[in-house]
C-alpha cells in the first residue's frame, strides 16, 4: 500500500516542480525575496529613533541655557534644524513636518536655577507617530533629569559636600540582543511571515488554479487518490519553503550575526510542524473557493495579516487590548514565533516552549485532518 | 461612449456575480481596519518586571516603589535568587529585571556609589530601549532625592534647583498608536484592493483566453481599459468612505481636514494604484505571477519604505531617496495630515501635485504598454 502510494506521488511532485521551475519569476520570488527582505530589515528598517529634527527657541540666552541645549545635540538622537526667534513660527514648522520637536527654554531658566527654584523647559512634540514620539519624550526627559542631577552634584560639591560620585551607579544590561539591533528581533518573525505567506498562498493558488482552468477534473478522472494529490501538491512547496528558511538563517548569520544559539534539530522539527499547519490552511482555502482572486483575498486575511500583526512579529502582544490578545491565541504564528525566538536568540531548550510546541502540533494535525476530509469529499 | 458604458456594466455584473468576492471586497477593508486599529500598537506600558532585592532595606524598598508607581513597569514577581531571573526572562514571563545588591543602603548613606542592575530582554528592541530609558529616568530622580535629602540633613539653606520638561504633544495628545495606524490603513487598503485586484482581474481574462476574444471585437483598447478599471475605481471610493465612517465611529477619529478633500486626494492616489495594477497585468502571464509580482515587488516595498510603520527619517540616505519615488509616501502624508493635523491644501498641495504627476505618468505608460501587448 505504502509502496503504491509513494509511486503515485512522485509524478505529481515532479509535475508540480516542473511547473514552478518554468515560472522563473515565482521561483525567484520564493527563494530570494526572503533574503532581500532580511537585508532590508537589517539595514534600512528599524524602530530606532535617531536624528530627530528639532527646533530651538532660547528665550533665556544665558550660558546655562546654551549649555543645557548643547547636550541634546552632542548625542545622535537630535539634529538642530532651526533656531527660532519667535513662538509664532512653531505652528508652521510642525504642520509642515519640517521638525518633529520644538524645545522652548523660558527667559527665567537660568535665574530660577541660580535661585534654587524649580526650572522647567517646554517641549512641543509632533505626536502623530506615537511610537517615535514616546521615545523622543523619553530621551528628552532623561537628558533633562541627567542635566538636573549634574547641576545638583556640582552645587553639592560647591558647598563642601563629600559626595563626589553619584548616589546610584546605574548598570543597564541587555540580554539576548545587547546592541538592541532590530534585525535580531525581526529575523525570527521574518521566517514565520515568509513561511506562512509562501505555504498558504502558494498551495491555495496551486490547487485553485487547477480548478479555475478546469485541469482539476482531468486529475480527478485519473487513478490518483486524494491524499496523493494533496501530498504531491504540497511537497514541492515544503521543500522550497525549507530552502527559503535556510537562506534567511544563513544571511541572518552572515550579515547580522544572528546565530542559532539553541538546538538546530529542534528548530527544524518546529519549523516542519508549522509548515505542515500552513499547508493545511492553504489546502482548506482551496476547497472553499473557486477563483484565484478569492483564494488570494482569503489567504491575505487569514494568513498574511494575522502573521504580520497578531503574532508579535512587530507589535508586542501584551500591549494589545484583552479581546485582541485572546484572538492571538488562535494564531499559529504566535506560538511559532515564541519558539523561534527562544531557540534562535535565547538558546532555550524545549522546556521553555513546550506548550507552544504542543499547540503547533495540534494546529497542524487539525488543519491537515480537516483539509484532507474536505478535499476527499470534494474530489469524490 | 456607449461601448464603454456597456463594458463597465458587464464588469460590474461580473463582479457582483461572484458573491463571495463581492462581499469580501467590502468586508475585508472593515476587518483590516479593526484589526490594525486595535492590535497594531507600540504603546509601551506595564512591562512585566521581576525584582531581586538582596538588600531589603528602606532605601531599596523606596526605589522599588518608585518603579511600581509608574505605569511603565508592572512587578510580576519578587525573587531572592539571580538564577530565577534567567528562567523568567528565558520563558518570556518577564522583560525587565531589577537587581538591588546587598549593601545598597549602606553605600548610599556613606556617600559611595551604589550599583544597581537593570536587565532588559533585548529581543523586543523597542520595549527594551524604552523600558531602560524609563528606568534611567526613575533612578536619576531617585538620586536627586538622595542629594537633596543629604543637603537638608547637613542644614544647607540653599537647595539646588530641580529641572523638568513640560511636554505638549500635538496632533495625538494621548500618543495612541491607533491614531497613527488607522489613517495609514487607508493607504494600505487602497493598494491591496485596487492594485492587486485590478492586475488579477485582467490577467484572469488572459489566462482563460477571454481577453483574445475581446481583442477581435471592435472594442477599442482604451474602452476596454476604462471598463476594466471602473469597478475597482468604484471599490476604491467605497473603501475610502467605509474607512472614514468606521474611523470616526469606532475609533473616534474624524477627518479634521475635511472628508471631501480626502476623497479628492484619494482619487488622485487611485490613479497611481490602478495604473500600477494595469502595468503588472502587462508583465504577468498567470494570476499567480501577477499576485506575487504585485505583493513582493510593489506592495511590500511600498508598505515598508513609505513610512507606514517604519519612520523614513531613520532609513539610510539611499533608501530615503528611493522613497521619494513611491506614491504611497505622499499619500501617507496626506491622510495623516487630514486625519490628525487637520491641515488643508496650503500644506498638502505639494503632495497632491506629485501624486498627480505620478498618476498621469504611470497610468499613461501602462495604457501604452497595454496597447502594444494587444496590438
Interface residues (C-beta under 8 A of the other chain):
Chain A: X23 X25 X26 X29 X33 X37 X40 X43 X44 X45 X46 X47 X48 X49 X50 X51 X52 X53 X94 X95 X96 X97 X100 X112 X113 X114 X115 X116 X117 X118 X119 X120 X121 X122 X123 X124 X125 X126 X127 X128 X129 X130 X131 X132 X133 X134 X135 X137 X138 X139 X140 X141 X142 X144 X145 X146 X147 X148 X149 X151 X152 X153 X155 X156 X159 X161 X162 X163 X165 X166 X167 X168 X169 X170 X171 X172 X173 X174 X175 X176 X177 X178 X180 X181 X182 X184 X185 X197 X201 X202 X205 X206 X209 X212 X213 X289 X291 X292 X293 X294 X296 X297 X298 X300 X301 X305 X306 X309 X310 X314 X315 X316 X318 X319 X320 X321 X323 X324 X327 X328 X338 X341 X342 X345 X346 X348 X352
Chain B: X18 X20 X21 X24 X28 X31 X32 X35 X36 X38 X39 X40 X41 X42 X43 X44 X45 X46 X48 X89 X90 X91 X92 X108 X111 X112 X113 X114 X115 X116 X117 X118 X119 X120 X121 X122 X123 X124 X125 X126 X127 X128 X129 X130 X132 X133 X134 X135 X136 X137 X139 X140 X141 X142 X143 X144 X146 X147 X148 X150 X151 X154 X156 X158 X159 X160 X161 X162 X163 X164 X165 X166 X167 X168 X169 X170 X171 X172 X173 X175 X176 X177 X179 X180 X192 X196 X197 X200 X201 X204 X207 X208 X286 X287 X288 X289 X291 X292 X293 X295 X296 X300 X304 X305 X309 X310 X311 X313 X314 X315 X316 X319 X333 X336 X340 X341 X343 X347
